[in-house]
Amino acid sequence: MKRLIIITLLLVPLGAAAQNWAIEAQNIAREAQNRAIEALAGRYADRDGFSTTVIKGNLSNDFAGSVNIEGVDISNIIKNISSIIVVRSERPDEDFTREINGAVASGYSTVLSSSSDGERVRFLLAENGGGGNEFVIAITGRETNLVVSIVGDYTLGKVTTPDK
């Protein structure tokens, strides 16, 4: 009986440590995803024919009041955003298209995907728990190549059904 109690006492902290390791692995994976889009922005920041915008930091200080779009209050969504990255090509570029597709190839759930007239539009989400979820809009095609990454403490439900 004493052995069983001792073994149990030793296994409980080990189980808690394993859970912490799993959470840390999720955080590392999330940061790697975020860095993939951020690295893409870094590679194209100074190239001719590309526009790059990176906004980092807590946006809650910039939006003290409510923000309404057609009667829908989106201020809670905006206040929970920690970074926004936008990279757009001003002309068709196959390498950029490949890099966008590579950056969003794994770790994301497709929320919506549509193809029309040679353009593909994808809305993707990486929910990582504990904040830091990433919502990505990727548009690739003959005329438009764009990727938008929005990282923040929100869920798909919060984005699709904001407060009215």
C-alpha positions in Angstrom: 0.0 0.0 0.0 2.8 2.4 0.9 4.5 1.7 -2.5 1.2 2.5 -4.3 0.9 5.8 -2.4 4.6 6.7 -3.1 4.3 5.8 -6.8 1.1 7.8 -7.1 2.7 10.8 -5.4 5.6 10.6 -7.8 3.3 10.2 -10.9 1.0 13.1 -10.2 3.7 15.8 -10.6 5.0 13.9 -13.6 1.6 14.0 -15.2 1.3 17.8 -14.5 4.7 18.3 -16.0 3.7 16.4 -19.1 0.6 18.6 -19.5 2.8 21.7 -19.2 5.1 20.3 -21.8 2.1 19.7 -24.2 0.9 23.3 -23.7 4.4 24.6 -24.3 4.7 22.5 -27.5 1.4 24.0 -28.7 2.7 27.5 -27.9 5.9 26.8 -29.9 3.9 25.5 -32.8 1.7 28.7 -32.7 4.7 30.9 -32.6 6.2 29.0 -35.6 3.0 29.6 -37.6 3.0 33.2 -36.7 6.6 33.5 -37.7 5.9 31.9 -41.0 3.7 34.8 -42.1 5.9 37.3 -40.4 9.0 35.8 -42.2 7.1 36.1 -45.5 6.4 39.8 -44.7 10.1 40.2 -43.9 11.3 38.7 -47.2 9.0 40.9 -49.3 9.1 44.1 -47.2 11.7 45.9 -49.4 11.0 44.3 -52.8 9.6 46.4 -55.6 6.1 45.5 -56.5 5.1 44.4 -52.9 3.3 46.2 -50.1 3.9 45.1 -46.5 2.2 46.3 -43.4 3.0 45.0 -39.9 1.2 46.2 -36.8 2.3 44.8 -33.5 1.1 45.4 -30.0 -2.1 45.6 -28.0 -4.7 47.6 -30.0 -7.0 48.1 -27.0 -5.4 51.4 -26.1 -6.3 52.7 -29.6 -9.9 51.7 -29.4 -11.3 53.0 -26.1 -14.9 53.3 -27.4 -17.0 51.0 -29.4 -16.5 50.3 -33.1 -19.7 49.6 -35.0 -20.0 48.4 -38.6 -23.6 48.3 -39.8 -24.9 48.1 -36.2 -22.5 45.3 -35.2 -20.1 46.1 -32.3 -16.7 44.7 -33.3 -14.7 46.6 -30.6 -14.2 43.4 -28.5 -12.6 41.7 -31.5 -10.4 44.6 -32.3 -9.3 45.1 -28.6 -8.1 41.4 -28.5 -5.8 41.7 -31.6 -2.1 41.5 -30.9 -0.8 41.7 -34.4 -1.8 42.3 -38.0 0.4 41.5 -41.0 -0.6 42.2 -44.6 1.6 41.4 -47.6 0.3 42.1 -51.1 1.9 41.8 -54.5 1.1 44.6 -57.0 1.5 42.2 -59.9 1.3 38.4 -60.4 4.2 36.6 -58.9 4.4 32.8 -58.9 7.1 32.6 -56.2 5.0 34.7 -53.9 2.0 32.5 -54.5 4.0 29.4 -53.7 5.3 31.0 -50.5 1.8 32.0 -49.4 0.6 28.4 -50.1 3.6 27.0 -48.2 3.0 29.3 -45.2 -0.6 28.2 -44.7 -0.1 24.5 -45.8 -0.3 23.1 -42.3 -1.6 24.0 -38.8 -4.6 25.8 -40.1 -8.3 24.8 -40.4 -10.0 26.0 -43.5 -13.0 28.1 -42.5 -14.0 29.0 -46.1 -12.5 28.4 -49.5 -13.7 29.6 -52.8 -12.3 29.6 -56.4 -13.5 31.7 -59.3 -11.9 33.0 -62.5 -8.4 31.8 -61.6 -8.5 33.2 -58.1 -8.6 31.3 -54.9 -9.7 32.8 -51.6 -9.2 31.0 -48.3 -10.1 32.0 -44.8 -8.1 29.9 -42.3 -7.9 29.7 -38.6 -5.3 28.3 -36.2 -6.9 28.0 -32.7 -4.1 27.4 -30.2 -5.8 27.9 -26.9 -4.8 30.4 -24.3 -4.9 33.4 -26.7 -2.8 33.9 -29.7 -5.2 32.4 -32.3 -4.4 33.3 -35.9 -7.0 34.1 -38.6 -5.5 34.2 -42.1 -7.0 35.4 -45.3 -5.0 34.1 -48.3 -5.9 35.2 -51.9 -3.9 33.8 -54.7 -4.5 34.0 -58.4 -3.6 35.5 -61.8 -4.1 39.1 -60.7 -4.1 39.2 -56.9 -1.7 37.7 -54.3 -2.5 38.7 -50.8 -2.0 37.3 -47.3 -3.4 38.8 -44.1 -2.6 37.4 -40.7 -4.5 38.6 -37.6 -3.3 37.2 -34.3 -5.3 37.7 -31.1 -7.3 36.3 -28.2 -10.5 35.4 -30.0 -12.3 32.4 -31.3 -14.1 31.6 -34.6 -17.4 32.0 -32.7 -16.4 35.4 -31.5 -15.5 36.5 -35.1 -18.6 35.1 -36.7 -21.1 36.2 -34.1 -19.9 39.6 -32.7 -22.0 41.5 -30.2 -25.0 43.4 -31.7 
